[in-house]
Amino acid sequence: MLARHQGAVVLVAGALPGELVDAEVERVQRGTAWARVAGIREPSDARVGEPNPCGGCVLAHARYEHQVAIKQQIVADTFQRIGRLPLDALVPIEPSPDHGYRMRARLHAEGTAIGFYREGTHEVCDPASTRQLLPETDAVIAALAARLSGQPGVVQSVDLSENREATERTLHLELFPGADPSRLAAATTLDGLTGVTMAHQGSRRVRLLWGEPRVTDWFTHGDRRWSLSRETRVFFQGNRFLIEPLVDHVIGSAHPGAVVDLYAGVGLFSVAAVARGHAPVVAVEGDDVSAGDLRQNGAPWKGLLQTRHDAVEDYLHERRALRAQTLLLDPPRTGLSRQALHGVVSAQAPRVVYVSCDVPTLARDARALVDAGYRISSLRAFDLFPNTAHVETVAVMDLGR
């Protein structure tokens, strides 16, 4: 939270707007101070406890409705400050249950513990304290930690993935270089898991320890039904409660006709687009593993959906005369590269639907698209990360005034 002292900005962790607190300054850099709450003199009515620094739950001390209001202000302030794009109204945010929502996680192994990092450190903390994962998932992690405690120096980190129903749950273990994996199959054969893979750090060789290394989700729209399967390591939207509302909004915002899905991942938006009547659809993904899943998920829609294993920049550079009614963008947290932005502008699609997990880079790229002739038609956010400071935001932008 933002405070000021003698004209200097002080960023105070653990506070809420309007509170009077004692704050301990931890560091000062270029006129900005970082501090933590040492005591609360006048608490906010929205306070419900203490912040949990484990797993980034820095807003866990605020009543959930207040968290949503804070995030609305974050979006508005960021678009004004970084994008120079003042908003006429606060952005509506789709709320989420604040526990058991998470389908994907990267966990770290340290000693006999497996968990998230504590905010701003490399100290491992108990993921169950965050309530982000389902209780049965927390139980699997605790059981795995107990099993691996007799094999120190083998597992460095653990990627976890499960489907929405939590009927399938897989792990990928990243091992220290040179670590002996011979006892891992027995140690990881646990109730609640459906498959485990492993690879040594820095190696591209992935080995199946046991089971099925993929999880599958099913989606429906009208009389259409489709599935998306994915390996543990790939990116996928992580909130089991909001994934369908997010897909409905993104695809519902697309113009009829041709769609190009850039940064397509395993096909969350592109397969939904073709299943809901858009054609043709081109899905572009640069990551090797995600592109393999994308190709498999797109196979039932042959002739309507074309999948491309290309860097977005290369694809756009080769097809500057690209004709699509809608460009779907779901880039990484860093947003669009300069080359990708140039390619998007050159494509001159009538509509761009930009999905972002990072408000500052979205505001930056939105400013560039506005300067290139686009206007923001709508903004809507989805609270995919309750109790954290993050929010997923979707900007719909149309070419012309």
TADA-V254647 format. One record per helix or strand of 2 or more residues. SS is the DSSP state (2 for helix, 1 for strand). FROM is the first residue (numbers start at 1). LEN is the number of residues. Records with the same first field share a line. If there is no record, write none. Layout:
BEGIN
SS = FROM-LEN  FROM-LEN
END
This chain:
BEGIN
1 = 2-4  8-6  20-10  32-11  92-3  104-7  113-6  124-2  155-8  169-7  195-6  207-5  214-8  224-8  259-4  281-5  305-5  326-4  351-6  374-9  392-8
2 = 64-18  127-4  135-14  184-5  243-10  268-8  288-14  312-7  338-10  359-13
END
